[in-house]
Amino acid sequence: MKKIYHLKTCDTCKRILKQVNLDGFEIQEIKNTPVNKEQLDEMYAFTKSYEALFNKRARLYKEQGLKDKNLSEDDYKDLILSEYTFLKRPVAIVDNEIFVGNSKKTIEELVAKTA
């Protein structure tokens, strides 16, 4: 399986997608086609953590005062399902590996995996 979840208006996602060999990838734009429960559960199976999939840089995270709350795994799951901006992006699933976020190390590993 090869799949990438991204946001087309995100400059960082655009830059990263240009670096990745996208042959054979299913690409899902999360604003127009939000992640559903089954897809999120699939991501969770790799990470074992909804918090690892959660974007703490999202504008709404600060606006809603979530950084001052003690959120549970269920809270993170519900928030991601309720608002696309809460999914850390991009998320790429390549065979039996997941790559979450845009850290330099993560992107280097993703590019190497798809070369």
KAWONOR-V496383 format. One record per pair of residues at least 12 apart in sequence whose ideal C-beta (glycine too) atoms are under 6 Angstrom apart, sorted by sequence separation. I is the first residue (numbers start at 1). J is the second residue. If there is no record, write none. Layout:
i/j
I/J
I/J
This chain:
i/j
88/100
88/101
92/110
94/113
4/25
8/29
2/24
54/76
2/25
3/26
4/27
5/28
7/30
50/73
7/31
5/30
51/76
50/76
50/77
58/85
58/86
55/86
54/86
55/88
53/88
34/84
35/87
46/98
31/84
30/84
16/90
13/89
13/90
7/89
6/89
6/90
4/90
5/91
4/92
3/93
12/102
16/107
20/111
1/93
2/94
19/111
21/114
20/114
